[in-house]
Amino acid sequence: MKIIAIITARKNSKGLPNKNMLPLGDKPMIAYSMETATAVKSLDAVVLSTDMEDAIAYAATHFPQIEVPFKRPDSLAGDESSLYDVVIDLYRYYEEKGNAPTHLVLLQPTSPFRKVEEMESGIDMLRNGAESVLGVSPVMHHPAEYLYEENGKIQFLMSEWNAKRRQEFPEIWFNNGAFYGCSFEFLQRTGKFFDENSALLKMSEGSLLDINTEFEYLMANGIAIQKNMNH
């Protein structure tokens, strides 16, 4: 079994331009994923897939152990490019070299606050036979409290739970985007990183933050600054 972490980043992000290299506390956003992944002992390699020359240069300077086999081609760096295509392209590169990994952990830089121990737990699930593992966090606001308006009246999304106490609400998790782990066999067979049979990696509330807007970035930057002050 050979498990690699793949950090994916592209420069042409529309919602938050050049978000992967935006400063977050005292370092670029992408550095958090690099730092965490390289601290995980159970990975066989950490690989960067990007079309961003500044991200490649940052990795070479600060994390020389990270592999950058090639700069991502423009054909896989556009808005229509899927992560599936990006990952399979990387897999085929290693396959042609006779060094194909069996499993992957996909890390998106927009989830900077995942923990080393959380990653280790997810990788343990893969090593113990899980075909795919999905990172989830507890929801900040339970759907039992969600409401909408219909014909001028308030309707609750989960009306059967509206009269119950919060302590009685069913446990609900949110796909946080911070951890996708699976075998390459599973990925090629299903075309997906997870399905209804995936094992759940239950992560902290910090992993819930996925930075795609200016508001989310400002929140994350405040958290990063506070973390630095506490160290």
Phi and psi in degrees as a GROMACS rama.xvg file:
@    title "Ramachandran Plot"
@    xaxis  label "Phi"
@    yaxis  label "Psi"
@TYPE xy
-126.391  118.617  LYS-2
-113.651  126.374  ILE-3
-118.064  149.067  ILE-4
-97.7503  134.654  ALA-5
-116.475  115.552  ILE-6
-94.325  120.578  ILE-7
-109.796  135.897  THR-8
-155.543  137.543  ALA-9
-131.04  154.67  ARG-10
-83.47  -28.2058  LYS-11
-89.3156  61.3253  ASN-12
-88.6953  127.799  SER-13
-83.1166  -44.0463  LYS-14
-62.3896  -41.0629  GLY-15
-138.916  91.6459  LEU-16
-53.4828  135.239  PRO-17
53.1433  35.447  ASN-18
-60.543  -33.2512  LYS-19
-65.5299  -22.9449  ASN-20
-108.482  7.9513  MET-21
-64.6162  143.435  LEU-22
-67.3106  132.937  PRO-23
-128.766  100.696  LEU-24
69.8589  -119.381  GLY-25
-105.543  13.9031  ASP-26
-156.102  166.023  LYS-27
-65.2469  153.269  PRO-28
-53.9022  -43.2044  MET-29
-64.2024  -23.7272  ILE-30
-63.3448  -29.206  ALA-31
-64.4561  -43.3009  TYR-32
-68.1559  -38.2018  SER-33
-62.6275  -45.1072  MET-34
-64.2265  -44.8268  GLU-35
-66.9657  -47.6018  THR-36
-61.8405  -41.5906  ALA-37
-72.5195  -14.4449  THR-38
-89.0652  -8.51663  ALA-39
-82.3324  117.432  VAL-40
-75.8463  -23.4372  LYS-41
-87.8529  2.80039  SER-42
-88.4162  144.566  LEU-43
-86.3586  -24.1593  ASP-44
-165.428  155.024  ALA-45
-118.955  127.635  VAL-46
-122.71  137.536  VAL-47
-106.177  125.467  LEU-48
-114.642  110.613  SER-49
-157.41  158.661  THR-50
-106.646  9.98677  ASP-51
-95.5347  112.22  MET-52
-65.7513  -33.4591  GLU-53
-69.5202  -32.1613  ASP-54
-70.2693  -39.8408  ALA-55
-62.6334  -43.7623  ILE-56
-65.6865  -38.4504  ALA-57
-64.2449  -43.8178  TYR-58
-62.0843  -43.6809  ALA-59
-62.1499  -35.2954  ALA-60
-80.8471  -43.9941  THR-61
-101.662  -25.9687  HIS-62
-137.146  68.5822  PHE-63
-62.9125  -16.5885  PRO-64
-75.019  -13.6974  GLN-65
-75.364  130.422  ILE-66
-85.035  134.26  GLU-67
-126.446  85.4276  VAL-68
-63.6379  -30.732  PRO-69
-166.374  158.466  PHE-70
-75.6919  133.244  LYS-71
-60.9418  130.559  ARG-72
-67.8354  154.723  PRO-73
-57.6956  -30.9249  ASP-74
-64.5706  -18.2199  SER-75
-115.733  16.7575  LEU-76
-119.821  8.06824  ALA-77
-91.8489  176.865  GLY-78
-62.5127  -29.1655  ASP-79
-87.6037  -6.65143  GLU-80
-73.6512  135.369  SER-81
-97.5237  153.683  SER-82
-63.4405  -31.4536  LEU-83
-58.4249  -49.1734  TYR-84
-62.9041  -39.711  ASP-85
-61.9009  -46.2629  VAL-86
-69.7956  -41.6826  VAL-87
-65.9006  -37.0575  ILE-88
-60.6846  -40.8386  ASP-89
-67.8129  -41.1658  LEU-90
-60.0418  -43.8558  TYR-91
-64.4957  -32.5272  ARG-92
-60.8922  -49.634  TYR-93
-69.0789  -33.6224  TYR-94
-62.926  -42.3108  GLU-95
-65.5028  -28.0374  GLU-96
-82.6413  -3.19014  LYS-97
74.4809  22.7756  GLY-98
-133.327  43.0361  ASN-99
-70.4501  131.979  ALA-100
-74.8405  160.225  PRO-101
-96.824  -29.0201  THR-102
-137.266  158.318  HIS-103
-134.766  154.322  LEU-104
-123.359  119.38  VAL-105
-92.8489  125.095  LEU-106
-121.065  121.418  LEU-107
-100.464  129.437  GLN-108
-59.5705  -20.5555  PRO-109
-72.7681  -2.52951  THR-110
-115.5  79.236  SER-111
-81.3568  -14.8304  PRO-112
-104.607  19.6532  PHE-113
-65.6315  153.229  ARG-114
-105.007  152.49  LYS-115
-57.2428  -45.8177  VAL-116
-65.9422  -29.6989  GLU-117
-68.103  -42.0132  GLU-118
-63.591  -42.167  MET-119
-59.3512  -40.3111  GLU-120
-64.5052  -42.5288  SER-121
-64.7763  -39.6595  GLY-122
-67.9195  -37.1668  ILE-123
-58.5165  -39.3129  ASP-124
-60.6005  -42.3749  MET-125
-64.7971  -44.1681  LEU-126
-66.4364  -24.3538  ARG-127
-93.0955  10.9966  ASN-128
113.305  -6.12441  GLY-129
-66.9781  131.747  ALA-130
-72.6828  -34.505  GLU-131
-150.562  149.712  SER-132
-133.284  131.939  VAL-133
-116.333  127.07  LEU-134
-77.6802  130.145  GLY-135
-134.822  155.196  VAL-136
-128.353  156.91  SER-137
-64.2111  141.632  PRO-138
-69.2601  145.88  VAL-139
-75.24  -35.749  MET-140
-128.806  122.928  HIS-141
-70.8796  137.325  HIS-142
-58.4071  -20.1483  PRO-143
-63.5995  -18.4995  ALA-144
-97.276  -3.23725  GLU-145
-74.4615  143.044  TYR-146
-140.44  163.514  LEU-147
-144.278  167.7  TYR-148
-107.37  131.029  GLU-149
-138.526  121.169  GLU-150
54.0072  39.6022  ASN-151
77.5574  6.75774  GLY-152
-122.718  150.17  LYS-153
-78.0825  131.03  ILE-154
-124.709  136.801  GLN-155
-92.4112  139.645  PHE-156
-61.724  -37.5491  LEU-157
-120.499  71.8196  MET-158
-58.7296  -30.3135  SER-159
-68.3621  -15.5206  GLU-160
-106.231  -2.20899  TRP-161
-61.8082  -36.5841  ASN-162
-86.051  -1.88827  ALA-163
-90.6359  161.062  LYS-164
-76.5239  154.513  ARG-165
-55.597  -35.5154  ARG-166
-65.019  -18.2271  GLN-167
-95.6455  -6.30553  GLU-168
-63.0722  143.761  PHE-169
-66.4461  147.286  PRO-170
-70.1752  126.838  GLU-171
-129.578  139.66  ILE-172
-118.943  159.537  TRP-173
-120.952  133.288  PHE-174
-66.4517  106.292  ASN-175
-86.9556  -9.36556  ASN-176
75.7423  3.20062  GLY-177
-88.2914  -18.7124  ALA-178
-152.95  118.195  PHE-179
-125.077  119.703  TYR-180
-127.679  137.636  GLY-181
-164.328  167.465  CYS-182
-81.2797  151.992  SER-183
-66.5846  -28.9312  PHE-184
-63.3838  -43.8916  GLU-185
-62.5298  -45.7775  PHE-186
-60.206  -45.0692  LEU-187
-72.6616  -30.6397  GLN-188
-74.9343  -39.271  ARG-189
-101.686  -21.6852  THR-190
74.0728  13.4186  GLY-191
-135.682  158.467  LYS-192
-86.638  -17.9877  PHE-193
-156.335  162.035  PHE-194
-145.413  -167.777  ASP-195
-67.6111  -13.9002  GLU-196
-97.6777  3.06058  ASN-197
-64.99  146.426  SER-198
-75.4466  143.762  ALA-199
-96.9319  126.819  LEU-200
-97.046  105.26  LEU-201
-83.5831  112.821  LYS-202
-108.613  175.094  MET-203
-76.069  169.144  SER-204
-62.5926  -29.6871  GLU-205
-61.3056  -30.1177  GLY-206
-76.2774  -7.88398  SER-207
-69.1064  -27.174  LEU-208
-74.0981  118.256  LEU-209
-121.256  113.537  ASP-210
-89.3536  108.373  ILE-211
-133.659  -8.21693  ASN-212
-127.798  166.003  THR-213
-62.823  -38.3081  GLU-214
-62.5224  -45.7695  PHE-215
-63.8717  -36.6858  GLU-216
-64.4102  -44.3596  TYR-217
-63.0952  -39.6017  LEU-218
-60.8853  -48.3307  MET-219
-64.0329  -38.7997  ALA-220
-64.8628  -39.3002  ASN-221
-62.8123  -41.7464  GLY-222
-63.7401  -43.7209  ILE-223
-63.2879  -42.173  ALA-224
-63.362  -41.9955  ILE-225
-64.4838  -40.9211  GLN-226
-60.4643  -42.1562  LYS-227
-64.7401  -37.3735  ASN-228
-67.2785  -30.2034  MET-229
-82.5557  -10.6935  ASN-230
